[in-house]
Amino acid sequence: MTTGRKRAAGAPKEQELELLKALKFVSVAQYRPGDAAAQADYQQHCVFAGGSVVAFNGVIAAGYPIGDEMDACPNTHLFVRALEKVRGAYSLAVLNNQQLAVKTDKLRVLVPCVPQYNVIGVQPDPPLYACGDEIKDAAKAAGIFSTDGAQTVLQASIITSDYSFYGSNNAVIVEAFHGWHMPPGLLLPVSFFDTVAKVPEKVVNFGFTPDKSFTIYFENGAWLRTQVYLEPVPDLGKVLKPLDMSRCTKFPTGFWEACEAVALHSVKREVYFDQTRVMSHDTDTQGAQHQLEVPFRKLLSYDMIRKFQNHCDKVDFITHDDKVVFGGEKVRGVVMVKKWN
């Protein structure tokens, strides 16, 4: 006995691709077969129910409306592999032995399934607030120093604020403006926003549940949800808000070229700024130096400051002894100065 749906010969190719598109979308919240990190069935099996497909890996959840009714919990990546080989009309059937059969006139694939009670049912936060694609660019900019799997939660996160996002690795603070009202102080995984940025559809709404979750909605009805980190959230705004951004000026001519030229000869990729030159070492007897009019004396990490290159066109090296301030149209930040012995 089988249950499920069948596609008639000549079914529209767009519909076939839409199911595959839905599965690929939710697969971002699933581990691949054989991945040792997967500790439970729900981390590899999606849920088809109520006209949608939903997946969850323990942190990030994804949902996609498919319209058709089908009740099954197949292995997500194996289902994707099966549909990628489908050509023309095909049928789907949920078998009694907990398998999903994918059949064409020449191909049959049995995709393993699990009972629905083995898969955690995840729902998105209600889409209560408007937002747009600007959050993709803002999250990318705010997260230039954030890394998934970093030593601290802060270093692996983006912090929400009204109209902007913050990011930090303790030595650098970045603020990127998106222009939308958002609840302040939510600590969200940078990996979540990396996933959001890869979605081609436009962002249209968001929702959140305090101390629990945050959801982004797209124009096609799909959504991505993440858990909220419950670590203490530092007030990064108290560092940036008092700054006088009008003191930032255009970078000196040839600034980035000079820094890159000498950083190649610095063991730690540090650059020494000394009035009329930038150097790879704090001595004339080693490494490289390049002429550059910089009326200050400071030591900075080149790999840190260069991440501002595509986001900021102005800088203030002079006002503060302990930091350098970067400014752009929608991004600003500070980098702490290293000790020059």
N, C-alpha and C positions, 0 to 999 in steps of 0.2 A: 504494500500500500504506500502511496506517496501523497504528500500534500504540498501545496505551494502554487506557483504560477508557471505558465508556459508562454513563450513568445511564438506567435505564428510566423510562418515563413514570410519574409518581406517586411518584418517589423522595422520601424524607422531606426536608422543607424544612430540618430541623435539620442534616442532613449537608451540604447545599449551603452553608448559612451557615457551617459549621465550616471548610470549605476556604477560604472568603473570609476568615474570622476568622484562620486560620493565615497567610495571605498578608499581611494587614494587620499582623499581629504582626511578621513577619520583615522587613517593608518599612522598619522603623525603622533597619535596617542596610543600606539601599540608597539610592543617589542616584536622583533622578527623571530620566526621559528628557530630554535636552537640557541637563542640568546640566554646566557646564564643569569642575566639580571631579572628575567621574568620569574616571579615567585608564585604567581597565581593565574588561574585560567582567564580572569578578566583582563589581564595585561596583554593577551594575545588574541582574544576573541571579542568581536563586536556584537552588538545587539540590534537585530531588526525587529522593530515593533512600532505600532502606531503611525505607520507611514514615514518613519525616519530610521536612520542607522546611527548608532551612538557607540563610541569607544572611549576607554579610560585606562590610563597606565599607572594610576595612583597619585599623580600630580596634575596632569593635563587631561582634559576631556574634550572630545570633538563630536559634533552632531551635524547631520546633513539630511534635509528632507528629500525623500524619494517618491512620495506619492503612493506607490504601490504598497499593499498590505502583505507582509511576510513575517512570520514569527520563526526566528532561528538565531543561533549564536555561533556563526562559523569562525574559523581561524581567519583573521582579517587578511594577512599577507598571502596566505595560500589561495584565498578567494580572489584576490587581485591577480595573482599569477594565472589562475584559471581563466578569468575574463580577458586577460591580455591576449590569450591565444584564440579567443572566439572570433570567428568570421561568419557574418551573416546571421540567420535566425538561430535561436538557441532556446533551451528550456531550463528552468530551475525547479528542483523538487527536493523537499525535505524528507529524507528517508527515516524509517522507523529505528534504524540503528545509529541515529544521531550523526548522519552525514547529509551534506547538501550536494546533490548531483547537478553538475553543469554539463549539458549535452548539446552537441550540434549534430549534423548528419554524419560527421566523421570522428568527433572527439567526445570522450566522456571523462570528466574529472570528478572524483569524490572528495569533497572538502570536509575535513573533520569539524564537528560541532560539539558543543558542550551544552548541558541543560541550562536553562535561563537562570535557575537559582544559583548557579556557580558564578554568575557574572553580576558585578555590582551595578545596580541601576543608578545612573547619574543624570541629573536634570540641570539645565542651565539656570543662571540667575535671570529673573524677568528683565526684558529689555526696556528699562524705564527711562534711560537718558540718551540724548542724541550725541553723536560724535562722528568724526569723519576720518578720512585717510591720513590726515595730518598727524595722527598718533603713530603711524608707521614710521615716518621720517623722524619724529621727535624721539621715539623709543630707540631707534637706531643710533641717533646722535648721543642721547643720554647714556646709552649702553656701551660706548666705545671702550670703556675701561672695565666693564663687567664681564665676567666669564662664568659660564655654566660649570659647576663643579669646583669653584674657587674655595679657598680655605675658610672663608667666612660667608655667612648668608648675605651680608651687605655687599660683598664683592661679586655675588652672583645674582644681584637683584636690581630692579628699577623701582624707585619710590614715586608714587603718584603725588601730585599737588594740583591745586586749582590752576588750570591753564598750562601746566608744564609737567615734565618728568625730571627726576634727579637720578644721577648715578655716581658712584664713587668706588675707588679702590684704596681708600684711606689717605693716599698721597695726592689724589686728584679729586676734585668735585666738578661735576658737569650739570648744567641745567639746560634743557631744550624745551622750547615753547611750542605747544600744539593748538592753543586757543580755545579749548573746550573745558567747561566746568567738570571737575572730577573731585571725588572725595580725597582729602589730603591724607598722607601717611600710610597708604597701603604698600606693603613690601611684597613685590611680585617677581617671580623668576624671570631673568632675562631670556631664558630659553623659550618662554611663552611668547614674548614679543618677537623673537627670531622666527617663530612659527607663524605668527600673525602677519609679519612682513612678507612672507612667501605666498600669501593668498592673493590672487590677482583681483578678486572681487572687492568692491569698495566697502569700507567699514561704515556702518550706519547707526549702530546703537551700542550701548554697554549697560551692564547691570552688575550689582555686587551685593554680597551678603557680608556684613561686618564680621571680621575675625574668621571668615570661612572661605569665600570664593569670589572670583571676578570673571565676568564673561564678556566677550566681544562678539557682536553680531555683524554679519555681512549681508549685502543687498540681495543675495539669492536665498536667504533664510538659514544658511549654515552658521554655525557658531563654534567658538573655542572658549573653554573655561579653564581656569587655573585655580589651584588652592592658594590661599594667602599665607605667607610666612608670618608667624606670630612672635618673631624676635623683636626686641625693642628697636624702634625706628629713630635714628638720629635726626636732629633738626638741621639739615644741610643748608636750609634757607638762611639761617642766621649768619652763615659765612658769606653767602653771595649777595643777599639783599642790601647790606650796607655799602657795597662797593660802588664807587663813582665810575660808571662805565664811560663817562665822557673823557676820562683821562687815557682811554685806549686810543692808540694811533695806528696807522697803517704799518705793516711790517717793513723793516728796512729793505731796500732793494737788494735782491740776491740772498735774502736771509735763509731760505730753505735749502738752496743749492750749497751755500757755505756750510751749513750745519751737517748736511748729508756727506759732504766731502771729507770732513774731519771725523765724523762719527764712525766711518769705516775703519779708522785707525785707533779707536778707543775700545779697550777690552770690555768695559761695562756699558758701552754705547752712551757714555756721558760726554757732555760738551761744556767747555769752560768759556764763558764770555768775559772778555777783558778789554773793555774800552774801544779799541780799534781792531779787534780780531776775535775769532772764535777758535778754540784749540781742542785737541783730543786729549791733551795732558796738561798738567799745571806747571809745565816747564818747557823751555825752548829746546831742550836737548833730546826730546822724544816726540814721536808721532807726527801729527800734521797740524798746521794752522792755516787759517784763511782770513784775509783782510775783510773786515766788516765793521761798519760804524755802529757801535753799540755802547752808549754812554753809561755803562754800569759794569759791575763785576759779580757774576753769579755762576753757579754750577747747576746744570739741569740734566735730566734724563732725556736724551733725544727721542727715544721710543715713546715717551709720554707726550712730549710737546708736539711731535709730528702728527699725532692723531687728531689734533685740532686743525690741521692744515686745510681739510676739505670743509670745515664748518665755520671757521672764524677767519676774518680778514684784518682784525685789529688786535693789538696787544699793549699791555702796560707792564713794562719791565722795571719801572723806576719807583713808583709810589710806595711799594711795600718791600721791606727787607726780606721777609720770610716767604714770599710767594710771588708768582707771576700771574697776571689776569689776562684771559683771552676773551675776545668779544666778536660776535657775528650778528647777522640779522635775527636769527632765531635761537642762537646758542651762546652761552657764556660759561666760563669755568675758571678754576684756579689750579695751579700746579705748585706744590710746595718746593721751595728751593732746597737743594742738598747742601750739606756742610762742606765748605771748601777749606781744607786744612792748610 
